[in-house]
Amino acid sequence: MRLGHLQQVAGARARHAQERGEAAMERFRAGRMPSDGRVEAAEGVPALVDAAREHRIGSLLIRPDGPDLYREVGVGTEPDQLALRRTDVQYLGDARPSPGRADDALIRSVAVTGAEVLTVSSADRETYGDDIPVGGLGALLRRPYEGGAD
């Protein structure tokens, strides 16, 4: 009986995670296209670093096989002190910035703001085609930014 209960809980968790991931991907796909000149999703290291520094990421999407996960960024002692180049972190108030992996720096930054981190499976490419985050990193934004006209 106990084993059956554990299997039910594991199944429910898996279904919940899958549904949550699917909903996030749908929002991501829709949010990439400007609506009334506002974009509600971002992708790529430069856009995500800016969004993380401004605490605008609501959900960070990570595809574990994405090439940008290993891209080097500059990281300061505070979670929102991150930049594309290590020297740029000095302008954010850290005199001794360090290099760091983009995925690690972004996870650290969004975790302190209460944002969620969701894994996007490579298998999602079958469902979403090329609409999965470019480079393996994407985000649903808390506050949209001006991204152009419809």
Secondary structure, 3 states (H helix, E strand, C coil): CHHHHHHHHHHHHHHHHHHHHHHHHHHHHHHCCCECCEEEEEECHHHHHHHHHCCCEEEEEECCCCHHHHCEEEECCCCCCEECCHHHHHHHCCCCCEEEEHHHHHHHHHHCCCCEEEECCCCHHHHHHHHCCHHHEEEEEEEEEECCCC
